[in-house]
Each structure stands twice: as structure tokens, then as C-alpha cells.
Amino acid sequence: MRNLLITVALLAAYATAQGQGDYRYRYWFDGRDDAAVTVSGLAAGIDAGMLTDNMHTLYMQVADGQGVWSSPVARLFVKTPAEGGPQLVYWFDREGARRTLTAAGGGTALDAAGLSEGFHTLQVQALGTSPSAVRQAMFMKTLGGGTPFTYWFDNDTRRDTLTGSGQTMIDVAGLTDGYHTVQMQIAGNSPSTIHRDMFIKIPQTEGIDSMACLFFVDSLLYRQELVATHDGVINWTFDATGITYGLHKAQTMIVTPSGAASSLQESFFLRVASSAEVAAMRCYYSIDGGLNYEQAATTDGHTFHFDVDASSLGDGLHRLLYFLAGDGGLCSNVMSAFFVKTPVGGGAVVQYDYWLNDGGAEPRSVVLAERENPLQLVELLDVEERPIRSKCFHFAVEESRPMVYAVNDFHIRFHNTYGRTVEDSARFVDTRVSREVTGAFALTDLEGTIASQTPPADSIVWYTIEGLAGDSLALRADRECTLHVFSPVGDELYVAGGADSKEFGGCGLALDGTYYVALHDVAGDGGATVNLDYVRFTDGESGIAGVEAADGSSEPVNVYDASGRLVRARVAMGGALEGLQPGVYIIKDKKYLVK
């Protein structure tokens, strides 16, 4: 057990009391007043043997001959390790380099020469098999001779100036009882950064030995507890592991026994996982979109390892999805990779090639160092990002934003000792490559024609149209291309290509909202523009009319079936339905029944 000797400088406030037998001293560490030790003198030193090697806070009081205890004085100190003990490191503010902390001549020397004048943060940590928590404290670096600094309270614009030399007392007599913020800054031609701290001023009445502390998380009360004041100094610690991970709003309030309450102080904090919580995470994986399997992953503190059971899989290319999950909603991102299970027996595989999309002319090739039969190949393959292709893309509506993602084809080819090859492929959506749909043409009428510039290779022309449940949409282009219709939630409702894109076709609408039409890959060199014809059939009050309702006029009309496909083009209204098969037909936004 080692003793920590306290120098006269540490307890300068009690210099007049040193060596007088009528005085008693009481001290404790790190806010643990329940473990306070009372001594009649300090000649025997202060016992710090039970403390860990790290930075700590010493609290001390002195009692006079009448037994009246002074207000406690707090001092920071560092307990250094014995020879062969864990290494202590320290750093200032946000610097990345760590410096070793050693004891020399009974004291601990910290190199602060490179710091600017002003307020800084000292951080200390004990290393070893299980590194300790990081302890930190604020301090002010001065250049000697008494450094002037300004201070103010709360949102007050007035500034008071003091000269810091040893201990400096700040007058708070003019403040109301309750919670306050003190802000300090080095004065001069180059002011330092502002240091802020919070404190509570309690009523100057006798008998206040504890106050109610309340802690709120996201406006809900999380913890309420009576905490000892130690003549106005409050140290409150509690277990916060029940708070969910992520960003939260914290609110604190303190209430005296007489009912004097501080104002509600607010701040934000980020709840992150501890090392123990991360180490307790479990791995889940899925193969080819099948059921999820749980696998107890092992970790060395930072890296996880898990094995995939591929014994029941068929030979060929497979896709692996995996992620880590813990308690309380702790979860990693979902990762994706491909692997190949090779057949048992036959010629040993000596090489495999893989590529994306049409890159078969320049594949990535892997020549195996050893020929194995069967080949035991379970390896994650690098998949580079490729731009979005118009002939193969994925459409989605996310938070009311239409998005397009790249869709790629993954190909792999195997070579065996006999010179034979076998290929396999799989299609996947690459969520790393995306863009938002912008600049769409709005189709505002029930029917019409809209011209747009012919989209170049791998480009898409977009249109939007507002529809109601029960409506139908028919469209066609004047040149061969590919047409898609997507619902307000991103589902593909209709697709046509080649010659079909030049004939009216479409689909029914099941939802109210914005529908999206995509036009791309126009065939041939037919000019700089492409025309899109569209018709939206409403299911409002038109109802179904009988054949007799069609007048005998010679007005040219188009006739569509119930799915929106053009049946007759520009025929006289009077004979538009003659000879048609029984069913429902649409003329000029009205429905007619042929019996």
C-alpha cells in the first residue's frame, strides 16, 4: 500500500491550521463521501493505496476547535503506477499523439510547453489488457505574473476582470438561487477560447445536506435521486446503460428541500456502445435471400470472425448478406459479398475469372497456387462501382423522393485442369450508386402528346402524371424504345419495348398519387426528338353507357379496350363499336358496353 504525500501548496488554504493538534481533517476521493477518512493531522500522509493508477479528485475539509467543518476544497492529482504496472498516457484537448506519464522524484511532470495560453482539457488513461476509462479535467495555462481573465454569468453581457494567481474567488452574491453558467476567457490582445461550466447556487440556510436531482432524457424523467451537497458541492453519478443508442436531449433540474428549483438546463449527448457491448454483439447472415442464421462471432476487441455453413448449398454462385446486432437496438450496417461453392469431384479448378456487366473482355483473373479437388473456395470478391445503365436500373420512392439505383450483372467463369470452363451469373442492386429523378415532364391533361429530346446512351427521360385509384393509363412512343410505368410507391406496373412501345398499352392505377413514366434506349437514328402519346381514363362519373348512346356522327374517334390498348383508330363515331367482341370499350373518356 502506498501513501500519497500532500504538499503545502496543495492545501494552501489550510496553511494556518497545519501542525495544530486541535484541528481535525476529513478527506475522500472522487465524490465518495461515504468513504471519508477523518484524521487529527496530516503527518502520516493521505492513504491512496486503494485507488487505480489514473487521475483522481481529492476533497478535503478542516474542522476548528468547536467542531465546525469548512467548505470542502477539491484538487486533481494523478496516481502513477508502480514499476511493472500498467502504462499511463495523457494528451491535451483533441491532439492524437499520446504521451507516457511517469513519476519523477515523487511528483508527476506533464509537458504543456506546446499549449497556448488559455483553457485546455487534460485527458489521462491507463493502458493494459483492459484499458481504463478516460479521465479528464479542465485547467488554465498562464504565462506567469498573474494572468487577467474575464468572466460572466448566464447570458449577461457585462464582463468582470480578475487576475488569476493561485486560488481566485468569484463573487456570486448577486445571483439568484438555482442553476447558473459561468463563462471565462483569458483577456488581452489575443483572447483565448471561452470555457463554460455549470453550477448551482443554493439558499444560504442551515441544515441543507442533500438536494433532489432530476435527469430527463428526451423530455421523459429518467432518474430522480437525493444527492448529498457537501456544503454546496454536488457529485452525482448513476448508471445510464438503459438509455438507447443514438442522439438524445438531456435536461437537468435540482430542487432544494425548501422547494427552490433551478431552471431546466438542456444539452445533447450521443449514447454510444461500450467495448463490452460491442464484444457481446452477435452475427446474423443470410444466403441468397433465405432464412437468417445466427452465428456466435468471436472478437479480439475490434475484429469479428465467423464461419458460414455452406454444406447444404448447391454448387455455383451465391450471395452472402451479414451484419452484427446486439441488445437495445445496437446494429451494424448490412454488408454484402459473393462466394462460389464448387462441385465435388471432377477436374480440379485452377483459375477463375469474374467481371461486371459487359466487361468479359477484361475480367479479373485469379490463378490458384494449388490445385485442389474439390476446390475449397469461399472468398469475398471485390465488386467495383459502375454507373447507372438505362437498360437495367432499379427505381424506388424513398421519403417522397424518386430515386434510381444501379443494377449490375455479376459474372464468374471457372477453368479446370482439363481446359473446360463453366460460367454463372447473378444480378444485384448496387445501393452505393444512385441519383434522384429530377427535371421530369409533367403530363397534366387527360390526353396529349409531349415531345422531348432523344435521350443519349444510358440516359432516361422522365414524365410524371397525377392519377387516382380506378383510373387507367395508356401510352406509346412514335419510335421504338423502352417504356416503364411506376406507381407512387415505386412498383413497376407496365413495361414495353421494341415494336410494342409504338402501340398503345398501359395499366390500371390502384393508388392516388404521382405516377412516373420512364423512356430510354430509343432505337435507330430517327431525329433529335421523340414523341410520347398518352391517355388517362378516369373512373369518375362517366359510368358504362350502352351502344345506343353512341351517336351517329362521323366524328373520327379512337376505340380502346378496358386495359387501355388501342382497338380502332380514327373511325366514325356512329360505327365505332360495330362488329366488336362483347366487352367494355372506351371512347373519348366514356365506357361503352358491347353485349
N, C-alpha and C positions, 0 to 999 in steps of 0.2 A: 504494500500500500504506500503510495507516495503522497506527500503533502505539497500544497501549492502555497508558497510564501507570498504574502501580500505586502507590498512596499508602502512607504509613507505617501508616495504620490498617488497611489490608488485610492487611499482613504483620506485624502487631504481634508475633507470636510470634518473629519473627526480628530484632527491633529491634537486639539486641546484635551481630548479625552484619553489619549494613549497613555498607558502606564499608570492610570489611577484605578486603584482597586475597587472604588465604589461604583464603577461603571460596568455594565454588562453589555455584551454584544450578541446579536442574533443574525444568522445568515442562512441562505438557502440558494439553490441553483435552478435556473430555467423555469421560474414561476412555480416550483413545487414547494409552496409554503408549508404544506402538510409535513414535509421532511426537514423543517427548520431546526438548526442546531444553535443552542444558547451556550455561550462561554463567558468567563469572567475576565478574560484577557486574550490577547492575540499572540502571546509569546510562543504558544505551541503551534501556531500556523493554522491554516484552514484545510480541512481534510477534503481532497478532491479525488481520492482513490477510486471511488465508485463510478466516476464519470468516464464516458468514452473519449477516445482521442479525437477531439474536434473543437469547434468554437462553442462557447457556453456563455451564459449570463449569470453573474453573481449579484445577489441582492443582499444588502446589509442594513441593520438598524442598530442604534446605540440607545441604552436606557440610562437616565441620570439616577442620582441617589434616591429620588422619590418614585422610581419605577415608571416614569413616563418615557415611552418609546418615541424616537424621532421618526420622521418620514423616511421610507427606505430609499437608499441610493443604489442604482444599478450600474454595473460595469461589465463590459465584454472582455473575455480573455480566451486564449487558445491553450488547450492541454495537448502537449506534444507527446508522441509515442516514445516508449522505452526502446532501447536498442533491440532490433529484430522485430519490432511491432509493425502494424500497418503504416503505409506511407501516407502522409498528409500533403495535400496540394491546395493551392489557393490561386485566385485570379481576381481581377478588378473589373467591374462593370460587365461589358459583353465581350471582352477580349477572349480569343480562342485558346491562346497558349496557357498551359498550366505550369506553375512553379512549385518546386518542392519546398515544404515548410519544415525547418529543423530548429532544434533548440540549441542555443549557444550561450554558455555562461549563465544558465538559469533563466535567460529570457528568450523571447522569440522575435527575430528580426524579419520584418516584411519590407520588401523593396518597393517603395512608392515613388521613386525618383522620376519615373516617366509620366506621372499623372499631372494634369493641370490643376491649378488652384481652384477649389470649389468642393462640391459634394460628390461623393463616389460610393459605390457599393463593393464591399469586400465579401467574397464567397470562399468557403472552406469545405473540403470534402476528404474523408478518409477512404483510401483505396484498399483493395484486397479482394478476396474471393467474393464477398458480398459488399460492394461499395455502400457507404453510408449515405443518408440524405444530405443534401447540400444546405449548409447553414450560411446565412448572410446577414450583414449589418451595414448600416449607413455610417459614414464618417465624413468630416470636413478637413481637407488639406489646406493648410495655411503656409505662408512664406515667412512666418515669424514676426515678432514685434507687435503682435496684436492685429488681427485682420478684421476690418469693419465689414459687417454684413447687415442687410436689411431684412425685415420680417414683417408680415401682416397676417391677419386672421380672416378666414372665410373669404367673402367677396369684397372686403373692404379695400378701397383704393388708397387709403393712407399707408405710408411707409414709416417705420421706425428703424433707427440705426443703432447697432450695438457693436462693440469691439470684442471679438472672441479671444479670450486668453484663459485657459483652464476651464473652469465651470462658469457658465453665464446664465443668470436667471432672467426669465422673461415675465413681465408683469401681465397677468390675466385678470386683474381685479375688475376691469371694466366689462368683462364678458358675462353673459347670462349663463346660468347653469344649463348644462346639456352638452351636446356633441359639437365640436368645432374642428376646423382645419387650420394648421399653421403652415405658412409657406416662407421659405428662407432662400436668400440669394446673396452670393458674395458681391459686395459693391466695388466700384472702381471703373476704370476706363473700359475694361473687358469683363462685364458681368458674367458670372457662372450660370449654369443651368439651374432651374428652380427645383428645390427639394420640398416635397409636401409630406405632411404627416398628420394623422388624426388623433384627437384626444378628447376626453370628456371632463368637463368641469363640474364637480359635484357640489351641492349646497354645503356650506361650512357649518355643519351641525354635528353634535356629538352622537356617537352610537351607530354610525353607518359603517358596518363591517362587510356588507355584501349588497349587490345590486342585481336586478333581473336583466339578463342579456337575451335578446331575441335575434334570431338569424332567419331570414326569409330567402327562399330560392324560387325565382320566377313568380314572385308575389304570393307564395304559399309558405306558411310557417314551417320551417324545417327543424329548428331546435330552440328550446327555451330553458334557461338554467340560471340559478342563483350562483354568482361568482364573487369570491372574496375580493375586496377592494385594495387591501394593503395600503391604507391611507391615501387612496386615490389612484393607485396603480392597479390596472386590471390585466390579467393574463388569462385568456380564455382559449382553450383548445378542445376539440371534440372530433369524433370520428365522422368523416364525410364520405365514406365509401358507398353509402346508399344513394348518393346523387348520380344521376345518369350521365353518360359520357356526352361531351359536346359543350357548346357555349351557353352560359346561363347568366341571369341577372341576380346579383346578391344585394340584399338590403339588410341593414343592421339598425338596432334601436336598443337603448339602455334606459332603464327606469329605476329611480331610487325608491326606497321604502315609503317616502312621503308622497310619491306619485309624480315627481318631476321627471319628465321623459325627454330624451334627446330627440332631435329631428331625425327623420328616416334617411340614412345615408345609402346611396346606391353606387354600385360598381359592377363590372362584368368580369367573369372569370371563365376559364376553359378547363373542364374536367377531362383529364387525360388518364390513360391506363397506366397503372404502376407496372414495375418489372414483373412482379408476381402474377398480376392479372394477365399480362401478355404471355408469360410462360405457361399459364393454365389454359390457353386457347386450344381449341380442337380443330382438326382439318376435316372438311367435307369436300367430296368430289363427285362428279357425275361424268359418265362416259356416254357419248353420242346422245345426250339429252335424256338418258334413262334415269332410274331412281338414284337418289343421293345416298352415298355411303359415308359412314363416319369412320375416321381412322385416327387413332391417337398419335399425333405428331410428336416427335421429340425435338428438343431445342437445347442449344448451348447458351441460351440467354438472348441471342439475336437471330440465329438461323434455325429454321424448322426443316425437318426431314420426315417424309412419309413415303410409304410404298403403295403402289397401285396393284390391286389384284386383277390381272388380265387373263386368268385361266379360263374363264367362261366366254371370252370374246371370240368372235370369228376372225379369220385371217384377213388382213388388209388394213386400210387407213382408218383411224379412229380419232375422235376429238375429245380432249380432256378439259373439263371446267373444274376449278378448285378454288377454295377460299378458306380463311380461318375465321372462327367465330368463338366468342366467349360468353360469359354471363352478362346480363344487364344491357344487351344490345351492342356489345363490342364486336366489330366485324371488319375484316379487311376487304379490299376490292376483289372482285371475281376475276381470276386470271384464266387465260385460255392457251392451249397448246395442242399440237397434233403429235401422234405417235403411230407406229406401224407394228402390227403383230404379224410375224411371218409364219408360213406353214411349216409343219413338222415333216421332215424327210425331204428327198429330192436333192438337187444340186445346191451346194452352199451359196448364199448370196455374197458377192464380192464387192458390189458397188450399188449405190442408189443415187438417183438424181431427183431434184424437186424444183418446181417453179410455180409462178402465179400466172393465171390467165393465159395469154398467148406467148409467154416467154420461154417456150420449149426449145427455141434455138440456142439460148444461152442459159441453161439450167445451172443450179448449184450442184456440184458433184462431190460425193463423199466416197472415197475408196477405203474399204475396211482393211485394217492392218492384219487381221487374222480371219481366215475362212472358218466359219462355224456352221455346223449342220445339226439342228436347226439354228438359224440366226437368232440371237437374243438381242433384239434392237428395241429398246424403249428409250427414246431420246427426244427432247424438246427441240424443235426445228425453228430457226429464226424466220419470221414472216415479215417482210418489209411492207411499208405503207405504199399503196398505189392510189392514184387519183380516181375519182368517181367516173364510171363509164355509163354512158346513156343507155346502152343496150342491156345493162344489168345493174340495177340500183335498188335500194330499199327506201321506201317512203314511210314517214311516221309523223304524227301530230303530237307534239310534246308541249304541254302548258300553252295550248292555243297557238303554237309556233309550228308551221310546216317545215319539216326537215328532210334532207336527202342524205343517205349514207352509202358508202362504197360497198359493193358486193364483189367478192373475188372468188375465183376458182383455184383451189389448191390441187396441184398435180404432183404425183410421185411415180418414179419408174425404178424397178429393181432389175439387176443383172446377176445371173448365177454363173457357176463355173462352166456350164455348157453353152454359154453365149445367149441363152434365152432371156427375154425380158417380159415383165408384166407391169401394167400401169393401173393406177387407181386415182380417183379424184373426189373432192368434196367441196361444196360451196359454203361460204360463210360471210356474215355481215361484219365488216370492219368498222366498229364504232369509233375508232380513232380518227377516221376521215369523214367529215360531214360538212354540210353547209345549209344555211337557211334558205328557203324558197322566197325570193323577192322579185319584184317587178312583174308580177302576174297580170295578164289582161283580164279585166272583169267583163263577164257576159251578163249584161243587165236586162236584155229583152227576153221575151218568150221564144223568139226565134230570130236568127240573123246570120250574118257572115262576117268574120273578122279576119283581116289579113295581117300577117306578121312576117318578119324576115326569116328566111330559111335558116334553121339553126345549124351551125358548123358541127363537125365531128365531136362526139361526146358532150354536146350541149343540149339543153332541153328548153322548149318554150312552154310556159305555164299559163293556165287560164283558171279563173275561179268563177263559180256561179252559186247563187244562193238558192237552196231548194227546201221544200217541205216534205214531210213524210207523206207518201202516197203519190208524189209526182213521178214522172218518168223523164229520162234524158236520152236524146238521140243525137249523134254527131257523125261527121265524116270529114275527110280532107280531100282537096282536089288533086293531090299527088300521093303516091304510095309512101307510107310512113308507119310509125307505130304510135298508137293512141292508148292512153290509160285514163280511167276514171277512178278517183279515190274518194272515200267517204270522209265526213268531218272528223272521224277518229282514226283515219289512216288506212282503213281496209281497202284493198283493191276490188272494185266492183265490176270492171269491164276492161278488156284489153283486145285490141285488134291490130293486125299487121298485114303488110303486103297489100294484095288486092282488096281484102276485107276492109281496110281502112278507108277506101274510096266509096264504100256503100254505107248507107245509114245503118247504124247499130247503136245499142245503148243498154240501159238498165233501169230498173226501178229504184226509187230513193226511199229509204226506210227511216231517215232521221232528219230533223230540222237542222239547218246549219250550212256551212260553206263546203262545197264540193270542189275538188281540184282535178283539172284535166292536164295531162302531160302529152306533148307532141315532140317526137325526136326521130332521128335516123331517117330523114327524107331521102327517098331513092332518086337516083339519076341527077341530071343537071337541068332541072326544069325552070330555072329562073331564081331571082333573088327573094321571092316571096312565096308563101304557102297560105292557102285559104282554109279556114275551118268553118263548116256549116253546122249549126246546132239548133235544136228544137227542144223546149221544155214543156211537157204536157202536165198541166195542173189537174188535180183531182178535186177541184173546188165545187162549184155549183153546176158544172156542165152536165153531169149525170150521164146516162146512156139513153140516146134517142133512137127511135125506130127508123127503119129505112124510109118510111113515108115522110119523115121530117126533112129529108134531103130535097131541096127544091130542084126545079128542072132547068136551072140556069146553065149557061155554057161557060161559066167562070172556071178557069183551069185551077185545079187543086191537086195536092199530093195526098195519097192514102197510105197510112201506116197501120201495122198490126199492133196488138196490145203490148208487145215487147219493144216497140219503137222502130222496127225495121220497115223501110220503105217498100210498099207493095206495088203502088202505081204512082207514076209521076206525071203531073200536068195533064190530067184528064178532066173532061167536063163534069161539073158538079152533078148534073142531072143523071149521069150514068156511071158515077164513080164506083158504086158498090155492086153493079150488075155482074153476075157470074162468079162472085167470090164465094169461097167456102164459108159455112156458118162460123160465126165468131164475132169478136169485138174488134172494131176498126176505129181509127182516129182520123178525123178530117177537120182541119182548122181549129184545133184545140177542143173539139167536141167528140164524144164517143158515140158510135152507131153500132147497133146490133143487127147482124145478118142471121136470120133464122133458117 
